[in-house]
């Protein structure tokens, strides 16, 4: 079993950033994951600061624009490309005003937006988890549901291989070591309509129905809780320690 790839999503709902390595922090997401999010200005979350539910943010479940925009994350800049309409902005600090103006020029129906920032990340769950996917499970789901075989559909942080399909679901409650970093396997990830989009130009509106009908399931992947301050590196071996 090994770690095939590491991905974080600096801007929630948009294309991710592939990493060769990443620090891990106790009880935190991957550093910089979902650090920014575009919030609908007319929607009033119960808390104006801190974590908020995903329904308040622009995501692929609401608009195809998110998956149609190509994003290239560099150390200092971010490059966006929508069908040849390009934008480059500063990354540190993140130039949210310019990005919002560009996004709204592509789709004015999105309305007014604000850029929100949260160091601990606007993850879908209130607790700061790291998400893990098994490559063979993704392939098995694609075959069973007659859909495209793209890990991007599930927007996971860690992609592993060398594990039988769905074997990872038996790890819940156990402790997993990836390289020098240690994680508690918390629970399977119950999937929502965002998985209709495969991030390669295809949307399958009945994907969740197919998943339930063919596999009697609505899960893919695992939520992990980081237990220490360490580092993970692409190619690290996975060991079940308890």
N, C-alpha and C positions, 0 to 999 in steps of 0.2 A: 504494500500500500504506500502510495506517495502523493505528495502535493503537486498537482499538475500545473495549477496557475493560481494567482492572487489578483483580485480585482476590487477596487473601491469605487464608489460613486460620489465624487465630490459635490455634484449638483443633483439632488434628489430628482428622480424621474427621467434623467437624461443618460446618455451613453457613459460607460464607465472608463476607468483608467487602469490599465494593466501594470502590475508592479512585479519586479523581480524579488523584492523582499519587503517586509513591513514590520515595524515594531508592534508588539502587543502590550496592552496595559490592562491591569487587573480590573475586571468588571466594566470594561470599555469596549467600544467598537474598534475596528481598525482605524488607525489615526487618519483623520480627514474624511472618513466615510459619511456621506449624507450631511456634510457640514453646512451646505447651503440648500435652500429650497425657495421656489417661487410660489408665493401664497396669493390666493385670490383676495383682493382688497375688500370685496363686498361680503366676504364670509368672516364671521366673527367667532374665532375659537374661544373656548371657555377660559383659556389662559393666554394672555398676550405675550408671555415670555416662557421660555423653556420648551419642553416637548409638546407637540400637538399631533392629533390624528392625521393620517395621510389624506383624508378627504378635503382638507383645507389647501392642498398643494396641487400644482400642475403635474399631471402624471400621464403615462401612456394609456391608461384605462379611459381617460377622458378625451384625449386627442392623439391622432396619429403623428402630429407634428414632432412630439418628443423623440420617437423612434426614427423619424425621417431626417432629423438633424444629425449630421456626423460631427463628432467632437474629438479633437486632438489635444490632449492635456500635455503641456510641456512644463518645465520647471518654473518658468516665469510667466508664461502666457497660456491662454486657452483659445483655440481656433475652432470656430463653428462654421459649418457649411450646409446650407439647405439648397440643393439643386443648383449649385453654382453661385448662390447668394452667400457671400462669406463675411465673417466678422472675426476679428482678433481683439481680445481684451486682456488687460492685466489680470494676473492671478493673485498676486500679493501686493496690495489688497485687491480683492475681487471687485471688478467694475460692474456691479449689478445694474446701475442705472442705464448704462449703454446696452447691456444685454437685454433688459426689459424693453427698451425702445425698439430693438431689433426684432425680438420675439413678437411684439404686438404689431409690427409692420408686416409680419408674415401671416398673422391671424388676429385681426382686431377683435374678433368675437370673444377672445379670452378675457377682455375687459382689463381693468386696472390690476396691476400686480405689484407686489412688494418682495424684495429679497430678504429672506430671514436667515439668520445665522445661529448655529448651535454647535459648540465645540464637541459635545458628546454625541451629536448626530440625530437627524430627524429620521430615525429608523421606524419601520412600521409598528414595532412593539415599543411600549414605554421603556422597557428595560433595554440596555445597550448590549445587544447580542452581535455575534459574528455568525454569518450563515455559511453552511457547508453543503455542497452538492456532490453526488456520486455520478461520474461520467456514464457508467454502465446503466444506472437507473434512468438517466435522461434518454439514453438510446432505447431502452426497453419501453418507456412511455411513448416515445415517438413512433415506434413500430406498432404498438397496441392501439394508438389513437389515430394512426395514419396522418401524422403531422410532421413538420420539419424537426430535424435533430440538432437544435441549437441550444447550448447551455445559456445563452444570453436571455432566453425566454424567462428564466427563473431569477436572474439578477443576483446571483450568489457571490459571496466574497471568496470562498475557497472551493476549488474544483479538484477532486481527488480521483485517482484511478487505481486499478488493481484490486477492486472490491466487487463482489457479485452484485447484480441488481437487487436493490432494496435491502441488502444486508445491513446497511447503515441504520435502518430503523430499529434494529435490535440493540443499538448502542445506547439508547436513552437511559439516563441515570448513571452512566459509566464515565470514566475519566480518560481522555484521549491526549496523547502527547504528539505534537507535530514539531519535529526538530527539537528545539530546546523549550518550546512553549507548551503550556498545559491548559486544557479546556475541559469544562464539564459539559457533557451532552445533555441539553435541557429537554428538548421536545422536537417532534417533527414539525415542519412548516406547512401549515394549512394554506392552500393556494387560493388566490382571489382572481378576479377577472383580468387583472394585469397580465396573466399568463396567456391570454388570447393573442398577444402580440409576440412574435418571435424575434423582433429586432433585425430581421433580414428581409423586410418588405411584405410579410404575410401576416394577416390577422385571421384567426380561426374563432369565430364568434361562439361556437359551441364547444370550445376546448374543455371546459370543466365538465360538461355533460359527457363528453367522450371519455374523460378520465374516470368518471364515476361508473359509466356504463361498462367500460372494457376492463377496468382494474379494481372496481369497487373501492375507490380511494379518492381523496382530495388533497393528498400530501405529496411533496417532493422536497427533499432536503432536510437539514437539521439546524436548529438554533443551538449555538455554542455559547457558553459563558467563559470568557477569558479569566484565568485564575492567577496569572502572574505577569510581571513586567519582563518581557523577553523579546524574541524576534523569530519570525518565520521566514523561510527562504524557499523559493520555487525549487522543487525537487526533493524537499525534506521528506523523510520517511515518517509514516504514522505508526504509532504503537499504542495499543490499549493497555493502560497501566493499572486499571482496576475495574 
